[in-house]
Amino acid sequence: MVTTPYIINEIYDIIQKSTAFELTLEALLALGVIWIVLYKRNGRKRLTPEQREKLIEEWTPEPLVGDVPEDHPALHTHLVQGRVGKVINIDGKQCLNLASHNYLGLVEDDNIEQEAIKSLRKYGVGSCGPRGFYGTVDVHLDLEERLAKFMEVEEAVVYSYAFSTIASAIPAYAKRGDIIFV
């Protein structure tokens, strides 16, 4: 246990070794903290009930949202027709869908659609499909094995989607100087 004389000796030693600037700065800091903690505002005047009622009567609320002009773009929505893919039909015009993750146009491929339907019938569907929730399935292992052979490496790891790879796998496995292919 530390005794009081020891603490006083330590404080005295610190004060002796400190410069005048350090002591002044620390004293001002201590005074500032004490002032903030102990200062109380006494100059506030309380309103009388009559003054309060007068303020309430004079108050007029302003609208939370201003008036929206008739020609505002948000009031004139666009109609997307047909299947959403890399090219979409908006109000009768063909447009390139830059907001899609369907970069390769695989959504429009009938073979891929049929395979997706078969896998849904075999494995079912949920709100998400990570292995942590539903467990490892044979297709996970098969895909990892094929990717490892293709990349000519020992093993590969499959993640549910790109962001989970970026957010968890890369920081966990990578170190400075590593080259990462995603």
Backbone as CSV, one residue per row, in Angstrom:
resi,resn,N_x,N_y,N_z,CA_x,CA_y,CA_z,C_x,C_y,C_z
1,MET,0.843,-1.183,0.000,0.000,0.000,0.000,0.884,1.240,0.000
2,VAL,0.501,2.231,-0.751,1.279,3.460,-0.864,0.873,4.400,0.265
3,THR,1.861,4.909,0.966,1.569,5.794,2.098,1.488,7.238,1.634
4,THR,0.857,8.059,2.456,0.694,9.478,2.131,2.030,10.204,2.013
5,PRO,2.987,10.001,2.909,4.272,10.694,2.746,4.948,10.359,1.415
6,TYR,4.798,9.121,0.952,5.392,8.734,-0.327,4.759,9.523,-1.468
7,ILE,3.428,9.645,-1.464,2.716,10.391,-2.504,3.139,11.854,-2.480
8,ILE,3.232,12.441,-1.295,3.651,13.846,-1.182,5.071,14.009,-1.716
9,ASN,5.962,13.086,-1.387,7.328,13.124,-1.915,7.344,13.059,-3.438
10,GLU,6.523,12.187,-4.025,6.457,12.059,-5.479,5.955,13.351,-6.119
11,ILE,4.896,13.946,-5.557,4.359,15.205,-6.084,5.421,16.290,-6.014
12,TYR,6.114,16.381,-4.891,7.175,17.382,-4.726,8.281,17.162,-5.765
13,ASP,8.646,15.916,-6.017,9.682,15.591,-6.998,9.242,15.990,-8.408
14,ILE,7.988,15.723,-8.747,7.461,16.091,-10.066,7.466,17.599,-10.233
15,ILE,7.040,18.332,-9.207,7.016,19.797,-9.281,8.428,20.341,-9.463
16,GLN,9.395,19.774,-8.786,10.780,20.251,-8.907,11.332,20.028,-10.312
17,LYS,10.976,18.920,-10.955,11.527,18.586,-12.266,10.781,19.253,-13.414
18,SER,9.601,19.829,-13.167,8.805,20.449,-14.225,9.272,21.870,-14.486
19,THR,9.037,22.314,-15.744,9.367,23.700,-16.101,8.226,24.604,-15.662
20,ALA,8.499,25.905,-15.665,7.476,26.879,-15.271,6.298,26.843,-16.242
21,PHE,6.591,26.661,-17.524,5.526,26.597,-18.526,4.600,25.408,-18.253
22,GLU,5.166,24.232,-17.982,4.361,23.044,-17.703,3.498,23.231,-16.464
23,LEU,4.082,23.807,-15.412,3.327,24.032,-14.176,2.183,25.008,-14.400
24,THR,2.455,26.093,-15.155,1.413,27.083,-15.445,0.289,26.449,-16.253
25,LEU,0.659,25.691,-17.280,-0.343,25.045,-18.125,-1.199,24.063,-17.317
26,GLU,-0.587,23.269,-16.475,-1.332,22.309,-15.662,-2.219,23.002,-14.635
27,ALA,-1.749,24.106,-14.074,-2.563,24.858,-13.111,-3.782,25.457,-13.798
28,LEU,-3.582,26.026,-14.996,-4.714,26.595,-15.740,-5.712,25.505,-16.122
29,LEU,-5.208,24.360,-16.515,-6.087,23.249,-16.856,-6.900,22.800,-15.639
30,ALA,-6.257,22.677,-14.493,-6.954,22.276,-13.266,-8.003,23.307,-12.869
31,LEU,-7.646,24.602,-12.959,-8.617,25.652,-12.638,-9.793,25.629,-13.606
32,GLY,-9.513,25.384,-14.890,-10.590,25.302,-15.881,-11.552,24.178,-15.579
33,VAL,-11.036,23.025,-15.224,-11.894,21.881,-14.893,-12.725,22.181,-13.651
34,ILE,-12.112,22.765,-12.639,-12.841,23.114,-11.409,-13.942,24.122,-11.713
35,TRP,-13.639,25.120,-12.544,-14.643,26.140,-12.886,-15.810,25.513,-13.642
36,ILE,-15.520,24.625,-14.607,-16.592,23.984,-15.381,-17.479,23.134,-14.472
37,VAL,-16.882,22.432,-13.529,-17.649,21.553,-12.646,-18.489,22.344,-11.650
38,LEU,-17.943,23.419,-11.112,-18.622,24.125,-10.023,-19.443,25.341,-10.454
39,TYR,-19.266,25.844,-11.665,-19.948,27.066,-12.081,-21.442,26.815,-12.226
40,LYS,-22.228,27.698,-11.659,-23.682,27.625,-11.769,-24.187,28.957,-12.280
41,ARG,-25.137,28.888,-13.179,-25.718,30.120,-13.714,-26.829,30.585,-12.780
42,ASN,-26.652,31.735,-12.221,-27.672,32.275,-11.321,-28.434,33.430,-11.953
43,GLY,-28.002,33.881,-13.128,-28.605,35.061,-13.727,-29.872,34.792,-14.514
44,ARG,-30.335,33.562,-14.558,-31.536,33.263,-15.328,-32.777,33.741,-14.594
45,LYS,-33.649,34.381,-15.362,-34.926,34.806,-14.782,-36.007,33.845,-15.246
46,ARG,-36.820,33.456,-14.316,-37.936,32.589,-14.672,-39.072,33.447,-15.211
47,LEU,-39.767,32.891,-16.204,-40.907,33.601,-16.778,-42.112,33.465,-15.851
48,THR,-42.861,34.520,-15.797,-44.109,34.463,-15.034,-45.129,33.709,-15.877
49,PRO,-46.175,33.201,-15.257,-47.198,32.495,-16.043,-47.805,33.380,-17.135
50,GLU,-47.943,34.692,-16.870,-48.503,35.599,-17.875,-47.558,35.721,-19.072
51,GLN,-46.255,35.849,-18.794,-45.279,35.958,-19.879,-45.247,34.669,-20.706
52,ARG,-45.341,33.561,-20.018,-45.332,32.279,-20.716,-46.554,32.167,-21.629
53,GLU,-47.733,32.522,-21.124,-48.961,32.470,-21.925,-48.875,33.407,-23.124
54,LYS,-48.310,34.597,-22.927,-48.166,35.562,-24.019,-47.259,34.997,-25.118
55,LEU,-46.154,34.371,-24.716,-45.254,33.765,-25.703,-45.948,32.646,-26.476
56,ILE,-46.743,31.844,-25.772,-47.456,30.748,-26.429,-48.473,31.291,-27.418
57,GLU,-49.188,32.369,-27.065,-50.185,32.967,-27.955,-49.535,33.576,-29.190
58,GLU,-48.348,34.167,-29.041,-47.674,34.822,-30.163,-46.998,33.826,-31.105
59,TRP,-46.776,32.614,-30.616,-46.032,31.643,-31.420,-46.883,31.105,-32.550
60,THR,-46.324,31.087,-33.752,-46.994,30.479,-34.898,-46.056,29.413,-35.466
61,PRO,-46.539,28.207,-35.583,-45.669,27.135,-36.081,-45.359,27.309,-37.565
62,GLU,-44.148,26.937,-37.934,-43.757,26.947,-39.340,-43.878,25.528,-39.870
63,PRO,-44.130,25.380,-41.161,-44.242,24.021,-41.708,-42.901,23.287,-41.616
64,LEU,-42.979,21.994,-41.365,-41.762,21.193,-41.282,-41.088,21.052,-42.646
65,VAL,-41.887,21.029,-43.690,-41.370,20.901,-45.050,-41.980,22.012,-45.879
66,GLY,-41.155,22.639,-46.695,-41.657,23.710,-47.549,-42.544,23.168,-48.655
67,ASP,-43.197,24.068,-49.380,-44.053,23.672,-50.492,-43.211,23.039,-51.599
68,VAL,-43.728,21.961,-52.168,-43.030,21.277,-53.257,-43.607,21.782,-54.572
69,PRO,-42.758,22.275,-55.472,-43.280,22.768,-56.752,-43.838,21.626,-57.603
70,GLU,-44.798,21.946,-58.450,-45.460,20.938,-59.284,-44.497,20.249,-60.248
71,ASP,-43.445,20.947,-60.656,-42.518,20.371,-61.634,-41.330,19.659,-60.983
72,HIS,-41.431,19.367,-59.690,-40.331,18.694,-58.995,-40.160,17.282,-59.563
73,PRO,-38.914,16.852,-59.858,-38.690,15.541,-60.480,-39.207,14.359,-59.655
74,ALA,-39.225,14.466,-58.345,-39.682,13.354,-57.511,-41.175,13.084,-57.682
75,LEU,-41.933,14.073,-58.156,-43.369,13.891,-58.351,-43.683,13.181,-59.662
76,HIS,-42.727,13.115,-60.552,-42.935,12.492,-61.862,-42.060,11.249,-61.941
77,THR,-42.597,10.135,-61.456,-41.826,8.901,-61.400,-41.744,8.254,-62.778
78,HIS,-40.761,7.392,-62.930,-40.558,6.680,-64.185,-41.018,5.238,-64.026
79,LEU,-41.482,4.650,-65.106,-41.996,3.291,-65.088,-40.965,2.351,-65.700
80,VAL,-40.527,1.379,-64.907,-39.601,0.358,-65.397,-40.435,-0.843,-65.798
81,GLN,-40.301,-1.259,-67.071,-41.091,-2.374,-67.574,-40.180,-3.543,-67.910
82,GLY,-40.681,-4.739,-67.709,-39.936,-5.933,-68.085,-38.988,-6.390,-66.999
83,ARG,-38.189,-7.374,-67.346,-37.231,-7.976,-66.422,-36.063,-7.017,-66.204
84,VAL,-35.647,-6.889,-64.959,-34.526,-6.012,-64.649,-33.238,-6.773,-64.930
85,GLY,-32.424,-6.222,-65.808,-31.153,-6.838,-66.164,-30.135,-5.759,-66.462
86,LYS,-29.162,-6.087,-67.327,-28.151,-5.081,-67.655,-28.728,-3.985,-68.537
87,VAL,-29.776,-4.297,-69.291,-30.500,-3.294,-70.078,-31.941,-3.310,-69.589
88,ILE,-32.465,-2.133,-69.253,-33.839,-2.052,-68.757,-34.638,-1.078,-69.607
89,ASN,-35.949,-1.211,-69.546,-36.856,-0.370,-70.314,-37.512,0.621,-69.357
90,ILE,-37.157,1.897,-69.488,-37.724,2.942,-68.633,-38.542,3.878,-69.501
91,ASP,-39.843,3.924,-69.244,-40.768,4.765,-70.008,-40.620,4.544,-71.510
92,GLY,-40.404,3.276,-71.904,-40.313,2.951,-73.320,-38.933,3.125,-73.935
93,LYS,-37.961,3.590,-73.176,-36.606,3.776,-73.707,-35.685,2.707,-73.141
94,GLN,-34.844,2.128,-74.009,-33.850,1.151,-73.570,-32.703,1.888,-72.885
95,CYS,-32.368,1.481,-71.656,-31.309,2.143,-70.886,-30.355,1.093,-70.328
96,LEU,-29.079,1.455,-70.240,-28.087,0.599,-69.611,-28.230,0.752,-68.103
97,ASN,-28.401,-0.350,-67.399,-28.627,-0.332,-65.958,-27.284,-0.313,-65.232
98,LEU,-26.831,0.877,-64.859,-25.557,1.014,-64.167,-25.681,0.753,-62.671
99,ALA,-26.891,0.545,-62.161,-27.098,0.297,-60.734,-27.233,-1.191,-60.440
100,SER,-26.867,-2.031,-61.378,-27.035,-3.470,-61.220,-25.724,-4.145,-60.854
101,HIS,-25.833,-5.272,-60.130,-24.671,-6.120,-59.891,-24.623,-7.232,-60.937
102,ASN,-25.443,-7.116,-61.961,-25.495,-8.094,-63.040,-24.551,-7.647,-64.159
103,TYR,-23.264,-7.553,-63.833,-22.287,-7.003,-64.774,-22.178,-7.819,-66.052
104,LEU,-22.303,-9.118,-65.935,-22.092,-9.993,-67.081,-23.391,-10.351,-67.801
105,GLY,-24.511,-9.840,-67.326,-25.789,-10.128,-67.968,-26.240,-11.564,-67.756
106,LEU,-25.838,-12.192,-66.658,-26.180,-13.589,-66.417,-27.645,-13.782,-66.047
107,VAL,-28.317,-12.724,-65.616,-29.727,-12.843,-65.236,-30.580,-13.211,-66.446
108,GLU,-30.172,-12.763,-67.630,-30.963,-13.028,-68.834,-30.682,-14.404,-69.438
109,ASP,-29.695,-15.128,-68.958,-29.315,-16.428,-69.517,-30.285,-17.503,-69.025
110,ASP,-30.990,-18.159,-69.967,-31.994,-19.165,-69.606,-31.378,-20.393,-68.941
111,ASN,-30.178,-20.795,-69.357,-29.518,-21.956,-68.736,-29.232,-21.690,-67.264
112,ILE,-28.755,-20.493,-66.968,-28.458,-20.136,-65.579,-29.746,-20.082,-64.767
113,GLU,-30.803,-19.581,-65.376,-32.089,-19.519,-64.675,-32.589,-20.922,-64.330
114,GLN,-32.467,-21.864,-65.265,-32.911,-23.239,-65.008,-32.075,-23.897,-63.909
115,GLU,-30.759,-23.663,-63.929,-29.890,-24.215,-62.879,-30.217,-23.602,-61.520
116,ALA,-30.541,-22.311,-61.507,-30.915,-21.649,-60.253,-32.198,-22.245,-59.695
117,ILE,-33.155,-22.531,-60.564,-34.420,-23.132,-60.128,-34.169,-24.525,-59.548
118,LYS,-33.301,-25.311,-60.215,-32.978,-26.651,-59.697,-32.307,-26.571,-58.329
119,SER,-31.380,-25.628,-58.160,-30.699,-25.519,-56.863,-31.652,-25.036,-55.777
120,LEU,-32.614,-24.173,-56.131,-33.614,-23.740,-55.152,-34.467,-24.912,-54.694
121,ARG,-34.818,-25.778,-55.631,-35.636,-26.936,-55.267,-34.849,-27.919,-54.403
122,LYS,-33.541,-28.022,-54.641,-32.723,-28.969,-53.879,-32.350,-28.429,-52.500
123,TYR,-31.908,-27.144,-52.434,-31.362,-26.596,-51.186,-32.311,-25.647,-50.453
124,GLY,-33.359,-25.195,-51.122,-34.268,-24.243,-50.491,-33.736,-22.821,-50.589
125,VAL,-34.433,-21.919,-49.923,-34.054,-20.512,-49.988,-34.286,-19.884,-48.622
126,GLY,-33.473,-18.901,-48.304,-33.617,-18.157,-47.055,-33.306,-16.698,-47.316
127,SER,-33.298,-15.921,-46.256,-33.023,-14.496,-46.430,-31.557,-14.252,-46.767
128,CYS,-30.703,-15.232,-46.490,-29.291,-15.134,-46.845,-28.747,-16.555,-46.905
129,GLY,-27.520,-16.704,-47.387,-27.014,-18.051,-47.530,-25.620,-18.291,-47.009
130,PRO,-25.137,-17.537,-46.042,-23.780,-17.795,-45.574,-23.676,-19.106,-44.814
131,ARG,-22.508,-19.686,-44.890,-22.283,-20.974,-44.246,-22.426,-20.882,-42.735
132,GLY,-22.153,-19.730,-42.162,-22.283,-19.567,-40.720,-23.707,-19.776,-40.235
133,PHE,-24.702,-19.475,-41.089,-26.104,-19.642,-40.710,-26.640,-21.022,-41.082
134,TYR,-26.375,-21.440,-42.315,-27.001,-22.661,-42.826,-26.057,-23.852,-42.898
135,GLY,-24.782,-23.644,-42.583,-23.825,-24.744,-42.622,-23.218,-24.924,-44.001
136,THR,-22.185,-25.746,-44.051,-21.503,-26.017,-45.313,-22.288,-27.057,-46.090
137,VAL,-22.516,-26.774,-47.367,-23.253,-27.668,-48.252,-22.271,-28.168,-49.309
138,ASP,-22.604,-29.272,-49.969,-21.691,-29.859,-50.949,-21.272,-28.889,-52.049
139,VAL,-22.158,-27.981,-52.444,-21.780,-27.041,-53.510,-20.724,-26.045,-53.041
140,HIS,-20.714,-25.705,-51.752,-19.655,-24.831,-51.232,-18.293,-25.493,-51.434
141,LEU,-18.199,-26.742,-51.007,-16.931,-27.468,-51.098,-16.525,-27.705,-52.550
142,ASP,-17.507,-28.018,-53.393,-17.225,-28.251,-54.809,-16.697,-26.980,-55.474
143,LEU,-17.339,-25.857,-55.193,-16.889,-24.590,-55.778,-15.492,-24.224,-55.286
144,GLU,-15.239,-24.404,-54.005,-13.910,-24.090,-53.470,-12.841,-24.971,-54.106
145,GLU,-13.169,-26.249,-54.298,-12.210,-27.168,-54.922,-11.932,-26.766,-56.369
146,ARG,-12.974,-26.440,-57.112,-12.800,-26.024,-58.509,-12.016,-24.719,-58.622
147,LEU,-12.322,-23.760,-57.731,-11.586,-22.492,-57.758,-10.109,-22.700,-57.437
148,ALA,-9.830,-23.567,-56.477,-8.434,-23.837,-56.120,-7.689,-24.467,-57.296
149,LYS,-8.323,-25.419,-57.994,-7.684,-26.023,-59.171,-7.458,-24.981,-60.260
150,PHE,-8.467,-24.151,-60.497,-8.361,-23.134,-61.542,-7.249,-22.132,-61.244
151,MET,-7.151,-21.713,-59.986,-6.130,-20.735,-59.598,-4.773,-21.394,-59.321
152,GLU,-4.738,-22.735,-59.381,-3.522,-23.502,-59.127,-2.944,-23.205,-57.745
153,VAL,-3.820,-23.285,-56.742,-3.428,-23.094,-55.344,-3.948,-24.283,-54.539
154,GLU,-3.490,-24.382,-53.286,-3.899,-25.507,-52.445,-5.388,-25.478,-52.120
155,GLU,-5.860,-24.299,-51.671,-7.258,-24.185,-51.260,-7.804,-22.821,-51.636
156,ALA,-9.124,-22.719,-51.650,-9.805,-21.443,-51.884,-10.935,-21.324,-50.871
157,VAL,-11.349,-20.105,-50.588,-12.444,-19.852,-49.654,-13.510,-19.056,-50.396
158,VAL,-14.763,-19.467,-50.248,-15.873,-18.780,-50.899,-16.648,-17.998,-49.847
159,TYR,-16.903,-16.727,-50.133,-17.722,-15.888,-49.263,-19.029,-15.571,-49.971
160,SER,-20.039,-15.182,-49.202,-21.378,-14.987,-49.742,-21.447,-13.877,-50.773
161,TYR,-20.784,-12.779,-50.504,-20.810,-11.668,-51.449,-19.561,-10.832,-51.241
162,ALA,-19.301,-9.945,-52.182,-18.021,-9.234,-52.229,-17.743,-8.429,-50.967
163,PHE,-18.756,-7.768,-50.430,-18.487,-6.903,-49.284,-18.045,-7.698,-48.063
164,SER,-18.602,-8.895,-47.872,-18.168,-9.688,-46.717,-16.708,-10.093,-46.860
165,THR,-16.264,-10.284,-48.083,-14.849,-10.588,-48.311,-13.990,-9.393,-47.952
166,ILE,-14.401,-8.231,-48.424,-13.636,-7.008,-48.182,-13.606,-6.689,-46.692
167,ALA,-14.748,-6.842,-46.026,-14.856,-6.413,-44.630,-14.250,-7.399,-43.643
168,SER,-14.253,-8.696,-43.960,-13.784,-9.644,-42.950,-12.592,-10.478,-43.391
169,ALA,-12.648,-11.061,-44.553,-11.606,-12.009,-44.944,-10.278,-11.332,-45.218
170,ILE,-10.310,-10.282,-45.997,-9.045,-9.633,-46.360,-8.315,-9.120,-45.125
171,PRO,-8.957,-8.375,-44.217,-8.218,-7.939,-43.027,-7.750,-9.102,-42.141
172,ALA,-8.479,-10.211,-42.146,-8.105,-11.326,-41.282,-6.898,-12.093,-41.820
173,TYR,-6.817,-12.270,-43.129,-5.768,-13.106,-43.703,-4.574,-12.332,-44.234
174,ALA,-4.790,-11.103,-44.664,-3.734,-10.366,-45.357,-2.795,-9.683,-44.380
175,LYS,-1.573,-9.524,-44.834,-0.598,-8.749,-44.073,0.124,-7.841,-45.058
176,ARG,0.905,-6.928,-44.553,1.619,-5.984,-45.399,2.496,-6.738,-46.397
177,GLY,2.403,-6.342,-47.651,3.222,-6.959,-48.685,2.524,-8.078,-49.434
178,ASP,1.336,-8.530,-48.979,0.614,-9.586,-49.682,0.001,-9.044,-50.961
179,ILE,-0.124,-9.904,-51.960,-0.821,-9.560,-53.197,-2.133,-10.328,-53.171
180,ILE,-3.249,-9.611,-53.336,-4.572,-10.212,-53.184,-5.310,-10.118,-54.509
181,PHE,-5.838,-11.232,-54.985,-6.647,-11.265,-56.193,-8.090,-11.473,-55.769
182,VAL,-8.960,-10.540,-56.120,-10.370,-10.647,-55.747,-11.199,-10.695,-57.013
